[in-house]
Amino acid sequence: MATRNADLPPRLLRTKEAARFLGISLRTLEKHRTYGTGPVYRKIGGRVLYAVRDLEAWSEIGARKSTRDKDAGTVFPARPLTPDERSKL
């Protein structure tokens, strides 16, 4: 038996809601969007919207078990990336 939410489209959040969801400032999320270092977003009718699953996937990149976790990905800072950093995306 399918759950009720399985039939609904993904919930889309505006930038302010998405920043709160991630625990970062609105300005930081805007900078991530500008520099291409942030989560996937959608532009619909002039509005910037983020799917919850995309926010979760982006934040999961930085998940690690310890400071020595060599398999962990990197969530880059909200700034222009160096060519070396860009190649790791």
Secondary structure, 3 states (H helix, E strand, C coil): CCCHHHHCCCCEEEHHHHHHHHCCCHHHHHHHHHHCCCCCCEEECCEEEEEHHHHHHHHHCCCCCCCCCCCCCCCCCCCCCCHHHHHCC
